[in-house]
């Protein structure tokens, strides 16, 4: 696959032998520090349908403004008019450019989209073949009416089984079992909040690791998009997020002969753009990520899709229009717009890198002295024109590979949870190739 095209916004010089040095400038100023302490001291979701007049400016000043932010110009398609969500964002997953946004930093209840942060925090901790026997305390504290995958006490499950339960069925029972394996819910919540701060997802405050409605538990369309971008760098995360159906271990029972048997049952992904529904077709090029729905949050969704070599992230929070599967329909419209607008529209902001990546490659640590572009988003991430990782061709001839996020002179910037890659592409699952029209 050919190297990505250079642009004035995202490329530095590339020599014939090596990548040039990447310079990551410090991120845009934060409007408000990340809250800490007890839930009562943390921010709350807005009780009204009106966004705050002042919001965080992480990623660019325009992203802190209420209302729709987009640079419409000649050749740029008009945004779809039938999008009723309180908050949404359309971003290029590779460059981090925010193509358009609406109340991007509005702190709202996230519902089960928060499980993306749970997974991004805990996935590296346990090998998938690790087995765990469930005890009653593992399932304590699950909220009434929670979505469940069907975990039974005294049964043994692999970590692989549990993650399938989290991603496909949004199982709060699977989240609680994994949290128990991670020294408990309280420790898991603490680690999730720390990871959110590292990602610069500063609108996010976790109270319950499964996304169940809780006082003070909030996130934003901007933050959920940052989190998804981080998670999709992990191979296991990509695999689970794109799995449509799987077999899940059932309960051990005695058959007619008195022999103990344990059968499996099929579970299906609740992401309707991935699995489809009567009124929602499978979206072309979809590869994840996570949906949610609670009383306080309404419907929420973050998705990633690839088409024609472009990979986009879209997050939609709480559509006001009361229609079946409305969150998926509005997401699909925004994806359609984004694929048409990509390469034509001037960005209004950026998805910032994690703190560690920004600090490690800050200008004072950059011997080359080269800097990135600017624009409306005050973009501080400079691309490198690096060679992409090779991927198999899609049905339409495009590559089935996606985002990437951080390379400094060919060396990885190491973070506490692993490596963060900038402008180096990682492969999206085979699902993208299977679900792209010929």
C-alpha angles and dihedrals in degrees: 000000000000121000116266116269118264119243133188089246102051114023136088125183116297118204122212091252111031144019116266118244116279119230118201113189121208114278124257117280118278116238093212133009120251110270120239139180128049123001090250089062094047127091120274131218112265109268092207134063090242119092119229115270090233125040138163117299097206105141095022142332095264092059089063093059122095118244133030119331118197137132105230115190140149110311094017113117118238116254116256110268097210098072110116101171118131090227136011143157137196116201139171103242095207103047096027091232114154103221096187138344143183118207088335096178098041106134107231137159106278103201114194095340081085086072086077088068090045090054095043089053100044107027095087092052104070130042110237093241093056109120128213131189110218118233125190094257090060090067097042119123099024108152120246114263092022121157108255136191093204108260115176129209117252091021123117122232133180120234086246089058091049094051090050086054091051098047103035104035097020085233114193087192090061090048091053093049092051089046089053089053087052094059094275144304095289093054091045092052090050092051092047091053091048091050091048089054091049090052089049089241087146097162089065126096119171123209101154119031093216096055093248110157110276134162110269095011108134145148136165139231088255094052095045089053091051090049093049091049090053094045094049090063089070115085094216091048091053091047096050094041091055099043111115102186135005142168117257125196114256132204122298111248139167118253126216090279092054093250118138112243133175117203128189129231130206122256125192130207112257091213099108095197086060101038100026130223138213092277100025121063121208106274117244110256096002116161105170152258132165143299133199142184131184137149094260098036101040110200120342131177142174118192138179124204138170128213131163093351093308121114118200135187119208127184123188124185127194110339109213091210109095104223136129111270089355094151090059094045092052091045090053091051091051091047089051090051093046095053090050093045099043110114092015106061122073110235122249095205145334143252103248124224122246118279094254093052093048093047095045092053100034117140093260089056094045112093093190093062090214119142138201133247129282126204127139093319093055083233113204101177114098119205123221108207087237122177110264123234108262118253137181115268119260123235091264092051095259122119120265091223132108150183135354138184127194140012123158111196088328092306123113121242101231120219132187091262098039138285125334114209124204122199093348113116126232124200118262114218123279086255089082092059093046092050101044115100116247 
